[in-house]
């Protein structure tokens, strides 16, 4: 019999619904990092409240598992629960989804920009890399709230158009246009900063 760590999400959900608390503990272990990254990078969540939001998300997940369609992907569903919680609790506070102080790794920024604006990566000096990363983060930070979330879900979480459409309640065709505009705007802001640096 496969261990809980080797079990897929569907099996863990089935076991949880049968009263296996260890199975749900594995779900928490498997998705806590995902939720942490999503909340930090896609929303302006105070770090002092982050753990509470994550815990409440998992509470909602636990009591909603019986409504989950196991024929669908679990990741978009758990992200949706977390997103709805944020909307409920922090709608008035959401002036900006990410700040320059939020740490983004080299992978987060470089990979995102490479995928988003489709420019080849050229090795630079350490100082130049830091300057470029700062500009990438600054350009991303200047996008509006919706554009940041769309790019994060598409690039970092690699969700499909259908999954993002269902999560954000946006028709697929409309979403395609929004992704195109977000990428175009990110590219424009990034180029502006690069051009300014060269002056």
SULHUVEN-V305293 format. One record per run of one state. SS is the DSSP state (H for helix, E for strand, C for the rest). FROM is the first residue (numbers start at 1). TO is the last residue. If there is no record, write none. Layout:
BEGIN
ss->SS from->FROM to->TO
ss->SS from->FROM to->TO
END
This chain:
BEGIN
ss->C from->1 to->3
ss->H from->4 to->6
ss->C from->7 to->8
ss->H from->9 to->17
ss->C from->18 to->20
ss->H from->21 to->42
ss->C from->43 to->46
ss->H from->47 to->67
ss->C from->68 to->73
ss->H from->74 to->93
ss->C from->94 to->105
ss->H from->106 to->117
ss->C from->118 to->125
ss->H from->126 to->141
ss->C from->142 to->144
ss->H from->145 to->156
ss->C from->157 to->160
ss->H from->161 to->168
ss->C from->169 to->171
ss->H from->172 to->198
ss->C from->199 to->199
END
